[in-house]
Amino acid sequence: MNGVVNVLKPPSMSSNGVTVYLKRLLDEKRVGHAGTLDPGAAGVLVVLLGRSSRLSDYLMGHDKTYIAEMHLGCTTDTLDSYGAICKQQTPKQAYTVAQIQQAADGFVGEITQIPPAYSAIKVDGKKSYELARKGINVQKAPRKITIHDIRVLEQTGPMQFLMEIRCSKGTYIRTLLEDIAASIGELAYTSLLVRSCSGDHDISRAYTLDEIAAMVQAGDDSFCIPPEQVVADLPKVYLQSNQKFAVENGQRLRYTGELPQGQFALYCGDTFYGIGIAEDGCPKLKIPLY
């Protein structure tokens, strides 16, 4: 099978656990995903099948949207409700949605963020969360991210606020919520985290694992999005059909028109082959997808 699946990941299941499950269910050797989602979080996990696993870098670069709940009053070692409490502090006052929104507005734009100890980022070849479980907290370099928008949707409890966050790749929402609380002198952890959108893949069109299993049993593979549809936002370059052999054998390609800047979807005749780039004025197949 070759394509992308918009999976609705359940909480308490790792992203890797989802790929292992689908690998067995679909009898597909190559299964990956385009961006880890915390084990305790739910929502959109973009899973890549077959040759489409080569789209990982392309899809991971897309913006994400999250629904997250900030719980004031304490912080945990994992910065979510699954961790052990580290510190507790009664909030200084009863906050309103407007006050939390004002604090959150200060984080919109390009900001610097230090990845949390419990994250999948690698340190000297080992995942940070593996080191953290052993009590080893390695200082990680700050990284630049972009927060496009934060909306405080509602107050869900005396110390809880629900937010919608649109951000760039590499954003750690747990760290962001902790930092927002710290900016007003408070402690906080993330008590709910749902990824509602990853690029063009929205939670409203995501499939649960049970739904996928039922479709497979019924012989229905419509849950798998073909790679040409995944890259539909890219400009298209069409080669003459007589270059089929050249495309499939990595030979120099001819094109008389003006090539787009950056990446483009490369077709030969009506057949989609993958993502191409311009090299020395000629199209070149960079990521073969068929």
C-alpha atoms as one frame of an Amber mdcrd trajectory, in Angstrom:
protein
   0.000   0.000   0.000   1.303   3.433  -0.906  -0.169   6.615   0.556  -1.034
   8.606   3.665  -3.562   7.866   6.400  -5.068  10.535   8.633  -5.274   8.593
  11.904  -7.170   9.706  15.002  -4.636   8.603  17.605  -6.173   7.593  20.918
  -4.691   8.761  24.246  -2.402   6.350  26.148  -0.968   4.979  22.902   2.382
   6.047  21.498   2.831   7.229  17.920   5.135   4.278  17.363   2.437   1.977
  18.735   0.069   3.237  16.028   2.583   2.498  13.261   3.294  -0.994  14.645
  -0.446  -1.742  14.765  -0.979  -0.597  11.165   2.106  -2.442   9.962   0.562
  -5.703  11.155  -2.981  -4.847  10.082  -1.994  -3.815   6.551   0.897  -6.250
   6.170   3.068  -3.325   5.093   6.786  -3.242   5.934   7.292   0.498   5.532
   5.082   2.475   7.914   6.098   5.782   9.495   4.542   9.025  10.655   4.998
  12.738  10.037   5.507  14.105  13.540   5.293  12.440  16.951   2.262  13.042
  19.133   2.666  12.653  22.910   1.498   9.239  24.210  -1.076  10.937  26.450
  -2.315  13.196  23.669  -4.977  12.402  21.078  -5.748  13.647  17.602  -4.293
  13.772  14.129  -1.333  11.510  13.453  -0.317  11.509   9.790   0.817   7.955
   8.990   2.869   7.169   5.886   2.647   3.856   4.031   5.035   2.278   1.544
   6.948   4.657  -0.708   5.016   7.569   0.787   7.209   7.181   3.897   9.607
   9.349   1.860   7.197  12.254   2.397   8.036  12.466   6.098  10.213  15.597
   5.917   7.814  17.301   3.499   4.777  16.748   5.735   6.527  17.425   9.049
   7.269  20.949   7.856   3.576  21.871   7.828   1.911  23.940  10.548  -0.099
  22.284  13.312  -3.188  23.222  15.341  -3.796  22.008  18.885  -6.556  22.191
  21.481  -4.912  22.288  24.908  -6.062  22.812  28.461  -3.845  24.675  30.913
  -4.272  23.722  34.569  -2.874  26.276  37.025  -1.574  25.484  40.480   1.141
  22.875  39.993   3.632  21.433  37.555   4.698  17.848  36.818   7.925  16.273
  35.600   6.328  15.485  32.221   4.410  18.802  32.091   1.147  16.875  31.633
  -1.333  14.949  33.796   0.602  11.684  33.387   3.634  12.859  35.361   4.525
  13.182  39.024   3.851  16.508  40.727   7.046  18.542  41.153   5.782  21.802
  42.636   2.492  23.147  43.900   1.483  26.763  44.350  -1.983  28.170  44.960
  -2.701  30.718  42.227  -2.341  34.308  43.384  -5.830  35.177  42.176  -8.842
  33.939  40.259  -7.981  34.595  36.613 -10.381  35.471  33.822 -10.276  34.377
  30.194  -9.245  37.926  29.249  -6.269  37.859  31.632  -5.030  34.504  30.346
  -5.530  35.707  26.760  -3.409  38.782  27.499  -0.609  36.573  28.847  -0.870
  34.217  25.854  -0.710  37.103  23.358   2.847  37.765  24.500   3.919  34.438
  22.964   2.499  34.999  19.478   5.195  35.364  16.811   8.690  33.925  16.599
   9.845  32.804  20.035  12.591  30.670  21.550  11.706  27.430  23.305  13.731
  24.822  25.164  12.431  21.263  24.502  11.160  19.521  27.650  12.998  16.628
  29.294  10.185  14.262  28.306  10.344  14.658  24.526  11.392  12.516  21.567
  14.269  14.821  20.637  17.577  12.939  20.507  20.565  13.795  22.692  23.794
  12.015  21.714  21.749   9.413  19.846  19.328   8.723  22.709  15.785  10.024
  23.071  15.435  12.678  25.744  12.507  10.928  27.463  14.578   7.741  27.827
  17.258   9.710  29.663  14.656  11.533  31.766  13.188   8.224  32.940  16.637
   7.350  34.285  16.820  10.663  36.132  19.213  12.194  33.599  18.166  15.684
  32.499  20.448  16.928  29.741  20.404  20.640  28.940  19.114  21.135  25.406
  19.777  24.062  23.120  16.917  26.538  22.664  15.210  26.500  19.280  13.200
  29.044  17.347   9.545  28.308  16.666   6.609  30.368  15.455   3.279  30.694
  17.227   0.802  31.950  14.649  -2.169  32.363  16.950  -3.445  31.530  20.446
  -7.123  31.781  21.326  -8.325  31.167  24.866 -11.643  29.469  24.121 -13.164
  29.181  27.575 -12.585  28.639  31.262 -13.316  24.986  31.984 -12.740  25.027
  35.761 -11.607  27.287  38.600  -7.978  26.964  37.434  -8.388  25.533  33.935
  -8.416  27.271  30.566  -8.965  25.730  27.131  -6.904  27.143  24.238  -6.555
  26.703  20.488  -2.978  27.115  19.260  -1.711  27.349  15.660   2.034  26.889
  15.441   5.020  25.824  13.378   6.635  22.415  13.435   8.774  21.622  16.456
   6.518  23.414  18.963   6.121  21.765  22.363   2.670  22.737  23.624   3.368
  21.506  27.162   6.348  23.843  27.400   4.376  26.703  25.855   1.594  26.441
  28.438   4.100  26.240  31.273   5.838  29.364  29.939   2.548  31.278  29.578
   1.735  30.519  33.223   5.258  31.471  34.313   4.868  34.859  32.610   2.175
  35.724  35.206   4.083  34.096  38.062   2.114  30.858  38.135   2.724  27.119
  37.775   0.830  25.027  35.253   0.696  21.718  33.429  -1.165  20.561  30.319
  -4.217  18.591  31.426  -5.549  17.946  27.889  -3.842  17.912  24.499  -5.470
  17.200  21.138  -3.892  17.824  17.734  -6.813  18.976  15.619  -4.918  19.669
  12.406  -1.584  18.840  10.776  -1.138  20.637   7.470  -4.230  19.804   5.410
  -5.140  16.813   7.574  -8.012  17.747   9.872  -9.415  15.795  12.808 -12.893
  15.873  11.227 -11.563  13.604   8.452  -9.436  11.326  10.649 -10.052   7.579
  11.059  -9.865   5.662  14.313  -7.863   2.425  14.322 -11.091   0.459  14.771
 -12.595   2.154  11.707  -9.517   1.338   9.632  -9.609  -2.296  10.787 -13.282
  -2.586   9.802 -12.590  -1.055   6.375  -9.688  -3.428   5.762 -11.899  -6.387
   6.623 -14.479  -5.095   4.142 -11.839  -4.698   1.413 -12.152  -0.903   1.466
  -8.857   1.030   1.253 -10.361   4.497   0.766  -8.793   5.578   4.074  -5.438
   5.686   2.226  -4.829   9.049   0.516  -2.733   8.679  -2.682   0.561  10.609
  -2.653  -0.393  12.844  -5.599  -3.337  14.101  -3.555  -1.084  14.720  -0.555
   1.178  17.028  -2.586  -1.683  18.660  -4.524  -0.668  22.105  -3.209   2.639
  21.935  -5.116   2.932  23.383  -8.641   2.813  20.719 -11.365   5.337  20.020
 -14.122   4.280  17.738 -16.998   6.924  16.023 -19.147   6.263  14.487 -22.542
   5.229  10.854 -22.231   8.237   9.771 -24.352  10.477  10.578 -21.335   9.004
   7.732 -19.293  12.155   5.621 -19.587  14.362   8.585 -18.625  12.276   9.345
 -15.532  12.246   5.727 -14.361  15.975   5.248 -14.901  17.311   8.503 -13.464
  18.423   9.960 -16.783  18.624  13.660 -17.592  15.175  15.096 -18.277  14.189
  17.676 -20.874  11.708  20.501 -20.325  11.229  23.575 -22.486   9.034  25.613
 -20.129   9.975  27.645 -17.069  10.397  25.500 -13.966   8.854  26.584 -10.642
  11.106  27.619  -7.793  11.430  25.004  -5.078   9.661  21.668  -5.162   6.981
  20.615  -7.644   4.839  17.570  -8.471   6.454  15.806 -11.433   4.300  14.074
 -14.037   5.252  12.240 -17.201   2.235  12.345 -19.440  -0.663  11.774 -17.031
   1.389   9.617 -14.658   2.530  11.090 -11.333   6.043  10.068 -10.319   6.873
  12.131  -7.249   8.369  15.410  -6.103  10.824  17.118  -8.389  13.277  20.005
  -8.189  15.169  22.069 -10.770  18.832  21.152 -11.203  21.018  22.937 -13.782
  17.869  24.208 -15.468  16.368  20.739 -15.867  13.706  18.921 -13.808  14.970
  16.150 -11.549  12.956  13.568  -9.601  13.974  14.179  -5.987  11.455  12.014
  -4.124  10.163   9.035  -6.157   6.717   8.030  -4.938   5.797   5.371  -7.529
